[in-house]
Amino acid sequence: MHLYHKGICYDKEENYKIVMFVMIKIMEIETTKLNKVVLYLFNSINKVIMTYNS
C-alpha cells in the first residue's frame, strides 16, 4: 500500500526503488552538473525537514 503526503512516499519498498534510481542517475552525471544536482537535493531534503519540524 502506498501512502503519499506532501510528495513523500511512506512505502519503504517504493522509497528504496526511488533512492536506488536517483543514485544510479547521479553516478551517470558529469561533475559540473553533479554539483547542481547535489545542491538541489540538499535544498529539497532540508525543506522537507524544516516543514516536518514546524
C-alpha positions in Angstrom: 0.0 0.0 0.0 1.3 3.4 -1.0 0.7 6.3 1.3 1.6 9.8 -0.1 1.7 13.0 1.8 3.2 16.3 0.5 5.1 14.3 -2.2 6.7 11.9 0.3 6.0 8.2 -0.1 5.7 6.3 3.1 6.1 2.8 1.5 9.6 1.6 2.3 10.0 -0.5 -0.8 8.9 2.3 -3.0 11.3 4.7 -1.3 14.1 2.1 -1.8 13.4 2.0 -5.5 13.4 5.8 -5.8 16.7 6.1 -3.8 18.4 3.5 -6.0 17.2 5.2 -9.2 18.4 8.6 -8.1 21.8 7.1 -7.0 22.3 5.5 -10.4 21.4 8.6 -12.2 23.7 10.7 -10.1 26.6 8.4 -10.9 26.0 8.9 -14.6 26.1 12.7 -14.4 29.2 14.8 -15.3 31.0 16.6 -12.4 29.8 20.1 -13.3 26.2 19.1 -13.4 26.6 16.9 -10.4 27.2 19.9 -8.1 23.9 21.4 -9.2 22.1 18.2 -8.6 23.6 17.7 -5.2 22.7 21.2 -4.2 19.1 20.8 -5.4 18.8 17.5 -3.5 20.3 19.1 -0.3 17.9 22.0 -0.5 14.9 19.7 -1.2 15.7 17.5 1.8 16.4 20.5 4.0 13.0 22.0 3.0 11.2 18.7 3.9 13.0 18.6 7.3 12.1 22.2 8.1 8.5 21.6 7.1 8.4 18.4 9.2 9.9 20.2 12.3 7.4 23.1 12.2 
